[in-house]
Amino acid sequence: KASPDVLGTLVIDFANTYTDGTVEVAIDGHTEWSEKLRVGQPASVFSKMLLQRASSQVGSSLKTSPGDHEVTVTMLTAEGEVRDTGTTVIHIDPAHPVTLRIRVTRFRNRLVLEPAN
């Protein structure tokens, strides 16, 4: 049996396409990580944005106890208002890191959470 001191790893992998705001990750209702969002957009690139949005990788590695956890991702505007939120259940195993891929759909700007081992 695993020691209660053994923690698993949740890797956050977010392809950010927002030019401002904040992303927050809560595990079982407690905010464990947040990051200010910025994607540089030179004015000359504006016409190309319809074909391909600029993005930047944002992420972290969080330690948490083994077992099933409810993970909630909240996207906030620069003013702190909720832009979107998504929730999924992830099983944490100390022997294997779990990656949570956070994506924003291209056409509706909806948050998509993709757990992957």
Secondary structure, DSSP 8 states (H G I E B T S, - for coil): ---TT--EEEEEEEEE--SS-EEEEEETTEEEEEEE------GGGGGGGGT----EEEEEEEEE-SEEEEEEEEEE-TTS-EEEEEEEEEEEBTTB-EEEEEEE-TTT--EEEEEE-
